[in-house]
Amino acid sequence: MESEIWSTFATLRISSAINGLVGIFAIWLASRWATVAMDKGANMLAKVILSVFGLSVMAVNSFFLMTAQTIFINTSKAFAMLRDSGTEISPAAASFVATYNAEAPSFMNTPAFSIMLLAALLVIILPIWVPVKK
């Protein structure tokens, strides 16, 4: 049974990796569009649209982060349930349970990623609303 849990975990991580790459590309795209628009003297409507797009990119990335955490947390819970049912689990599975034993996904579970998302939001939004003095 433990091998099936590991297999499911590995399969789910593929989608997390794809989500991560899409998220990084979307952050780059939003920041690039914001920079180019400001260089071309975007009007207020363009600034609002770019801001909404940037906030949407960050919302999607936050969802991707929570989804990735859910995969780890649910896998940890599956190992714990297997252990609690009386089945012996491997040291790797026991370590996994000890490491990823959160109750629910949270930005506080991954502070480095949370700070990165905040920094990315600032990279997108600040050029729009705080222009550089030339």
Secondary structure, 3 states (H helix, E strand, C coil): CHHHHHHHHHHHHHHHHHHHHHHHHHHHHHHHHHHHHHHCCCCHHHHHHHHHHHHHHHHHHHHHHHHHHHHHHHHHHHHHHHHHCCCCCCHHHHHHHHHCCCCCCCHHHCHHHHHHHHHHHHHHHHHHHCCCCC
